[in-house]
Amino acid sequence: MKLGIIGTGKIVHDALFAIEPLKDIRPGAIFARPHSRDKGEALAGQYSIPRVYTDYEGLLRDDGVDTVYIALINSVHYEY
């Protein structure tokens, strides 16, 4: 599974830590809002995520992503 992640909160760190030992799940990209790009870059560096997007549509078009984890509060899931 090639995972795309939308969000940069603590739950993302927890999820990435949990999937790190799993061989069949690899994070392919992460989306961060423009004001949170630094958080996205930090997570990408820590967990070897190859791409950081500030445009979620770019993440959705990425060939390195086939599953998306929406790690945002429920009230904004529809928006993303």
N, CA, C and O atoms as CSV, one atom per row, in Angstrom:
chain,resi,resn,atom,element,x,y,z
A,1,MET,N,N,0.848,-1.166,0.000
A,1,MET,CA,C,0.000,0.000,0.000
A,1,MET,C,C,0.899,1.236,0.000
A,1,MET,O,O,1.842,1.333,0.786
A,2,LYS,N,N,0.599,2.159,-0.875
A,2,LYS,CA,C,1.331,3.423,-0.968
A,2,LYS,C,C,0.435,4.508,-0.373
A,2,LYS,O,O,-0.556,4.915,-0.978
A,3,LEU,N,N,0.796,4.960,0.803
A,3,LEU,CA,C,-0.073,5.803,1.612
A,3,LEU,C,C,0.182,7.287,1.392
A,3,LEU,O,O,1.323,7.749,1.435
A,4,GLY,N,N,-0.895,8.023,1.157
A,4,GLY,CA,C,-0.864,9.475,1.159
A,4,GLY,C,C,-1.537,9.948,2.432
A,4,GLY,O,O,-2.576,9.415,2.821
A,5,ILE,N,N,-0.960,10.935,3.078
A,5,ILE,CA,C,-1.465,11.395,4.364
A,5,ILE,C,C,-1.876,12.852,4.254
A,5,ILE,O,O,-1.108,13.692,3.785
A,6,ILE,N,N,-3.089,13.142,4.689
A,6,ILE,CA,C,-3.575,14.522,4.729
A,6,ILE,C,C,-3.599,14.943,6.192
A,6,ILE,O,O,-4.416,14.461,6.976
A,7,GLY,N,N,-2.697,15.846,6.548
A,7,GLY,CA,C,-2.613,16.342,7.913
A,7,GLY,C,C,-1.203,16.243,8.464
A,7,GLY,O,O,-0.368,15.499,7.948
A,8,THR,N,N,-0.949,17.008,9.527
A,8,THR,CA,C,0.383,17.026,10.137
A,8,THR,C,C,0.325,17.010,11.662
A,8,THR,O,O,1.325,17.291,12.323
A,9,GLY,N,N,-0.823,16.686,12.218
A,9,GLY,CA,C,-0.977,16.707,13.672
A,9,GLY,C,C,-0.335,15.521,14.363
A,9,GLY,O,O,0.271,14.664,13.719
A,10,LYS,N,N,-0.475,15.478,15.682
A,10,LYS,CA,C,0.130,14.416,16.487
A,10,LYS,C,C,-0.333,13.035,16.048
A,10,LYS,O,O,0.452,12.087,16.075
A,11,ILE,N,N,-1.588,12.904,15.646
A,11,ILE,CA,C,-2.087,11.600,15.215
A,11,ILE,C,C,-1.318,11.086,14.000
A,11,ILE,O,O,-1.168,9.876,13.835
A,12,VAL,N,N,-0.834,11.985,13.154
A,12,VAL,CA,C,-0.037,11.577,11.987
A,12,VAL,C,C,1.284,10.977,12.456
A,12,VAL,O,O,1.702,9.925,11.972
A,13,HIS,N,N,1.929,11.642,13.389
A,13,HIS,CA,C,3.179,11.103,13.944
A,13,HIS,C,C,2.927,9.721,14.544
A,13,HIS,O,O,3.698,8.791,14.309
A,14,ASP,N,N,1.857,9.586,15.313
A,14,ASP,CA,C,1.531,8.303,15.938
A,14,ASP,C,C,1.277,7.225,14.891
A,14,ASP,O,O,1.747,6.097,15.036
A,15,ALA,N,N,0.540,7.565,13.839
A,15,ALA,CA,C,0.240,6.595,12.779
A,15,ALA,C,C,1.510,6.190,12.036
A,15,ALA,O,O,1.721,5.009,11.763
A,16,LEU,N,N,2.346,7.159,11.710
A,16,LEU,CA,C,3.591,6.852,10.996
A,16,LEU,C,C,4.509,5.985,11.846
A,16,LEU,O,O,5.153,5.073,11.327
A,17,PHE,N,N,4.574,6.255,13.130
A,17,PHE,CA,C,5.362,5.431,14.041
A,17,PHE,C,C,4.827,3.997,14.056
A,17,PHE,O,O,5.604,3.042,14.056
A,18,ALA,N,N,3.499,3.851,14.068
A,18,ALA,CA,C,2.875,2.526,14.127
A,18,ALA,C,C,3.092,1.724,12.850
A,18,ALA,O,O,3.275,0.509,12.913
A,19,ILE,N,N,3.075,2.384,11.687
A,19,ILE,CA,C,3.221,1.632,10.429
A,19,ILE,C,C,4.677,1.454,10.009
A,19,ILE,O,O,4.965,0.692,9.086
A,20,GLU,N,N,5.589,2.144,10.671
A,20,GLU,CA,C,6.999,2.082,10.283
A,20,GLU,C,C,7.531,0.650,10.152
A,20,GLU,O,O,8.247,0.374,9.189
A,21,PRO,N,N,7.221,-0.273,11.067
A,21,PRO,CA,C,7.756,-1.633,10.925
A,21,PRO,C,C,7.013,-2.506,9.897
A,21,PRO,O,O,7.457,-3.617,9.605
A,22,LEU,N,N,5.907,-2.025,9.356
A,22,LEU,CA,C,5.118,-2.823,8.416
A,22,LEU,C,C,5.698,-2.711,7.011
A,22,LEU,O,O,5.802,-1.611,6.468
A,23,LYS,N,N,6.069,-3.822,6.430
A,23,LYS,CA,C,6.731,-3.831,5.122
A,23,LYS,C,C,5.795,-3.492,3.971
A,23,LYS,O,O,6.242,-2.961,2.954
A,24,ASP,N,N,4.512,-3.785,4.108
A,24,ASP,CA,C,3.574,-3.613,2.994
A,24,ASP,C,C,2.924,-2.234,2.940
A,24,ASP,O,O,2.125,-1.968,2.041
A,25,ILE,N,N,3.246,-1.362,3.875
A,25,ILE,CA,C,2.683,-0.009,3.878
A,25,ILE,C,C,3.834,0.990,3.871
A,25,ILE,O,O,4.670,0.994,4.775
A,26,ARG,N,N,3.870,1.826,2.855
A,26,ARG,CA,C,4.909,2.853,2.713
A,26,ARG,C,C,4.250,4.206,2.498
A,26,ARG,O,O,3.401,4.335,1.616
A,27,PRO,N,N,4.614,5.215,3.275
A,27,PRO,CA,C,4.093,6.554,3.003
A,27,PRO,C,C,4.726,7.115,1.731
A,27,PRO,O,O,5.949,7.135,1.594
A,28,GLY,N,N,3.884,7.569,0.801
A,28,GLY,CA,C,4.374,8.094,-0.468
A,28,GLY,C,C,4.363,9.605,-0.541
A,28,GLY,O,O,5.137,10.197,-1.294
A,29,ALA,N,N,3.484,10.245,0.241
A,29,ALA,CA,C,3.381,11.705,0.211
A,29,ALA,C,C,2.576,12.162,1.419
A,29,ALA,O,O,1.814,11.398,2.011
A,30,ILE,N,N,2.766,13.424,1.765
A,30,ILE,CA,C,2.010,14.030,2.855
A,30,ILE,C,C,1.528,15.405,2.408
A,30,ILE,O,O,2.242,16.130,1.716
A,31,PHE,N,N,0.314,15.752,2.811
A,31,PHE,CA,C,-0.245,17.079,2.542
A,31,PHE,C,C,-0.215,17.887,3.831
A,31,PHE,O,O,-0.620,17.412,4.892
A,32,ALA,N,N,0.272,19.113,3.717
A,32,ALA,CA,C,0.248,20.062,4.827
A,32,ALA,C,C,-0.352,21.358,4.315
A,32,ALA,O,O,-0.080,21.764,3.185
A,33,ARG,N,N,-1.158,22.007,5.125
A,33,ARG,CA,C,-1.636,23.332,4.732
A,33,ARG,C,C,-0.413,24.242,4.601
A,33,ARG,O,O,0.607,24.002,5.247
A,34,PRO,N,N,-0.508,25.281,3.773
A,34,PRO,CA,C,0.670,26.136,3.559
A,34,PRO,C,C,1.317,26.642,4.854
A,34,PRO,O,O,2.543,26.705,4.943
A,35,HIS,N,N,0.515,27.000,5.847
A,35,HIS,CA,C,1.099,27.497,7.103
A,35,HIS,C,C,1.710,26.386,7.959
A,35,HIS,O,O,2.382,26.672,8.950
A,36,SER,N,N,1.481,25.117,7.585
A,36,SER,CA,C,2.035,23.976,8.320
A,36,SER,C,C,3.082,23.220,7.506
A,36,SER,O,O,3.448,22.097,7.851
A,37,ARG,N,N,3.557,23.830,6.439
A,37,ARG,CA,C,4.522,23.136,5.581
A,37,ARG,C,C,5.755,22.670,6.366
A,37,ARG,O,O,6.269,21.581,6.112
A,38,ASP,N,N,6.228,23.475,7.305
A,38,ASP,CA,C,7.392,23.075,8.101
A,38,ASP,C,C,7.129,21.770,8.853
A,38,ASP,O,O,8.015,20.922,8.953
A,39,LYS,N,N,5.916,21.608,9.379
A,39,LYS,CA,C,5.563,20.361,10.068
A,39,LYS,C,C,5.573,19.191,9.087
A,39,LYS,O,O,6.055,18.105,9.409
A,40,GLY,N,N,5.035,19.421,7.884
A,40,GLY,CA,C,5.043,18.379,6.861
A,40,GLY,C,C,6.454,17.988,6.467
A,40,GLY,O,O,6.756,16.804,6.317
A,41,GLU,N,N,7.319,18.979,6.299
A,41,GLU,CA,C,8.722,18.716,5.950
A,41,GLU,C,C,9.423,17.934,7.065
A,41,GLU,O,O,10.209,17.027,6.791
A,42,ALA,N,N,9.138,18.285,8.311
A,42,ALA,CA,C,9.751,17.580,9.438
A,42,ALA,C,C,9.306,16.118,9.480
A,42,ALA,O,O,10.131,15.224,9.675
A,43,LEU,N,N,8.006,15.871,9.299
A,43,LEU,CA,C,7.505,14.493,9.274
A,43,LEU,C,C,8.091,13.728,8.094
A,43,LEU,O,O,8.449,12.557,8.222
A,44,ALA,N,N,8.187,14.389,6.950
A,44,ALA,CA,C,8.758,13.744,5.762
A,44,ALA,C,C,10.204,13.339,6.023
A,44,ALA,O,O,10.621,12.246,5.639
A,45,GLY,N,N,10.960,14.202,6.664
A,45,GLY,CA,C,12.346,13.873,6.978
A,45,GLY,C,C,12.466,12.745,7.985
A,45,GLY,O,O,13.309,11.860,7.839
A,46,GLN,N,N,11.632,12.778,8.993
A,46,GLN,CA,C,11.693,11.772,10.053
A,46,GLN,C,C,11.271,10.390,9.572
A,46,GLN,O,O,11.820,9.383,10.020
A,47,TYR,N,N,10.286,10.334,8.651
A,47,TYR,CA,C,9.727,9.048,8.233
A,47,TYR,C,C,9.991,8.725,6.761
A,47,TYR,O,O,9.319,7.867,6.190
A,48,SER,N,N,10.944,9.390,6.154
A,48,SER,CA,C,11.355,9.117,4.765
A,48,SER,C,C,10.185,9.197,3.785
A,48,SER,O,O,10.025,8.330,2.927
A,49,ILE,N,N,9.380,10.230,3.919
A,49,ILE,CA,C,8.268,10.461,2.994
A,49,ILE,C,C,8.819,11.300,1.844
A,49,ILE,O,O,9.323,12.399,2.073
A,50,PRO,N,N,8.730,10.797,0.608
A,50,PRO,CA,C,9.423,11.465,-0.498
A,50,PRO,C,C,8.861,12.812,-0.944
A,50,PRO,O,O,9.603,13.631,-1.486
A,51,ARG,N,N,7.567,13.063,-0.732
A,51,ARG,CA,C,6.984,14.308,-1.248
A,51,ARG,C,C,6.068,14.962,-0.215
A,51,ARG,O,O,5.344,14.292,0.521
A,52,VAL,N,N,6.127,16.302,-0.186
A,52,VAL,CA,C,5.251,17.106,0.668
A,52,VAL,C,C,4.465,18.035,-0.242
A,52,VAL,O,O,5.043,18.737,-1.071
A,53,TYR,N,N,3.149,18.038,-0.087
A,53,TYR,CA,C,2.272,18.898,-0.883
A,53,TYR,C,C,1.585,19.917,0.010
A,53,TYR,O,O,1.264,19.627,1.162
A,54,THR,N,N,1.362,21.106,-0.523
A,54,THR,CA,C,0.483,22.071,0.134
A,54,THR,C,C,-0.800,22.221,-0.678
A,54,THR,O,O,-1.638,23.075,-0.390
A,55,ASP,N,N,-0.934,21.383,-1.690
A,55,ASP,CA,C,-2.115,21.316,-2.560
A,55,ASP,C,C,-2.600,19.867,-2.514
A,55,ASP,O,O,-1.966,18.987,-3.096
A,56,TYR,N,N,-3.713,19.612,-1.831
A,56,TYR,CA,C,-4.143,18.221,-1.665
A,56,TYR,C,C,-4.468,17.550,-2.990
A,56,TYR,O,O,-4.371,16.327,-3.093
A,57,GLU,N,N,-4.850,18.315,-4.004
A,57,GLU,CA,C,-5.123,17.717,-5.313
A,57,GLU,C,C,-3.849,17.129,-5.911
A,57,GLU,O,O,-3.906,16.118,-6.611
A,58,GLY,N,N,-2.716,17.741,-5.648
A,58,GLY,CA,C,-1.437,17.187,-6.090
A,58,GLY,C,C,-1.180,15.834,-5.455
A,58,GLY,O,O,-0.722,14.909,-6.126
A,59,LEU,N,N,-1.470,15.710,-4.170
A,59,LEU,CA,C,-1.313,14.430,-3.485
A,59,LEU,C,C,-2.215,13.380,-4.120
A,59,LEU,O,O,-1.797,12.239,-4.319
A,60,LEU,N,N,-3.446,13.756,-4.437
A,60,LEU,CA,C,-4.392,12.797,-5.023
A,60,LEU,C,C,-3.978,12.351,-6.418
A,60,LEU,O,O,-4.319,11.244,-6.834
A,61,ARG,N,N,-3.254,13.185,-7.142
A,61,ARG,CA,C,-2.782,12.825,-8.488
A,61,ARG,C,C,-1.467,12.046,-8.467
A,61,ARG,O,O,-1.050,11.512,-9.495
A,62,ASP,N,N,-0.830,11.979,-7.341
A,62,ASP,CA,C,0.496,11.375,-7.213
A,62,ASP,C,C,0.434,9.868,-7.471
A,62,ASP,O,O,-0.339,9.157,-6.830
A,63,ASP,N,N,1.246,9.387,-8.408
A,63,ASP,CA,C,1.290,7.952,-8.703
A,63,ASP,C,C,1.887,7.137,-7.556
A,63,ASP,O,O,1.739,5.916,-7.521
A,64,GLY,N,N,2.547,7.795,-6.635
A,64,GLY,CA,C,3.117,7.109,-5.484
A,64,GLY,C,C,2.133,6.946,-4.338
A,64,GLY,O,O,2.518,6.556,-3.235
A,65,VAL,N,N,0.855,7.245,-4.596
A,65,VAL,CA,C,-0.193,7.152,-3.572
A,65,VAL,C,C,-1.357,6.346,-4.132
A,65,VAL,O,O,-1.876,6.663,-5.202
A,66,ASP,N,N,-1.769,5.301,-3.408
A,66,ASP,CA,C,-2.969,4.566,-3.824
A,66,ASP,C,C,-4.022,4.480,-2.711
A,66,ASP,O,O,-5.122,3.975,-2.934
A,67,THR,N,N,-3.687,4.968,-1.527
A,67,THR,CA,C,-4.612,5.000,-0.396
A,67,THR,C,C,-4.376,6.308,0.353
A,67,THR,O,O,-3.231,6.731,0.515
A,68,VAL,N,N,-5.449,6.951,0.810
A,68,VAL,CA,C,-5.301,8.227,1.510
A,68,VAL,C,C,-5.843,8.100,2.931
A,68,VAL,O,O,-6.950,7.608,3.151
A,69,TYR,N,N,-5.045,8.552,3.876
A,69,TYR,CA,C,-5.442,8.636,5.279
A,69,TYR,C,C,-5.730,10.104,5.575
A,69,TYR,O,O,-4.833,10.943,5.489
A,70,ILE,N,N,-6.977,10.417,5.924
A,70,ILE,CA,C,-7.369,11.787,6.245
A,70,ILE,C,C,-7.250,11.954,7.757
A,70,ILE,O,O,-8.140,11.564,8.512
A,71,ALA,N,N,-6.147,12.533,8.176
A,71,ALA,CA,C,-5.838,12.662,9.603
A,71,ALA,C,C,-6.196,14.058,10.098
A,71,ALA,O,O,-5.358,14.784,10.633
A,72,LEU,N,N,-7.452,14.408,9.905
A,72,LEU,CA,C,-7.964,15.719,10.302
A,72,LEU,C,C,-9.177,15.519,11.195
A,72,LEU,O,O,-9.732,14.422,11.258
A,73,ILE,N,N,-9.588,16.569,11.881
A,73,ILE,CA,C,-10.797,16.462,12.690
A,73,ILE,C,C,-11.988,16.169,11.774
A,73,ILE,O,O,-12.022,16.607,10.624
A,74,ASN,N,N,-12.944,15.437,12.290
A,74,ASN,CA,C,-14.076,14.977,11.481
A,74,ASN,C,C,-14.803,16.092,10.749
A,74,ASN,O,O,-15.276,15.884,9.632
A,75,SER,N,N,-14.902,17.254,11.346
A,75,SER,CA,C,-15.685,18.331,10.743
A,75,SER,C,C,-15.102,18.845,9.428
A,75,SER,O,O,-15.802,19.532,8.685
A,76,VAL,N,N,-13.850,18.536,9.120
A,76,VAL,CA,C,-13.266,18.992,7.850
A,76,VAL,C,C,-12.994,17.847,6.875
A,76,VAL,O,O,-12.403,18.074,5.819
A,77,HIS,N,N,-13.409,16.626,7.202
A,77,HIS,CA,C,-13.187,15.502,6.288
A,77,HIS,C,C,-13.814,15.747,4.921
A,77,HIS,O,O,-13.180,15.479,3.900
A,78,TYR,N,N,-15.030,16.245,4.880
A,78,TYR,CA,C,-15.715,16.453,3.603
A,78,TYR,C,C,-14.944,17.428,2.723
A,78,TYR,O,O,-14.840,17.229,1.513
A,79,GLU,N,N,-14.408,18.477,3.326
A,79,GLU,CA,C,-13.658,19.490,2.571
A,79,GLU,C,C,-12.466,18.864,1.845
A,79,GLU,O,O,-12.130,19.276,0.735
A,80,TYR,N,N,-11.827,17.871,2.467
A,80,TYR,CA,C,-10.658,17.243,1.876
A,80,TYR,C,C,-10.996,15.880,1.316
A,80,TYR,O,O,-10.124,15.201,0.775
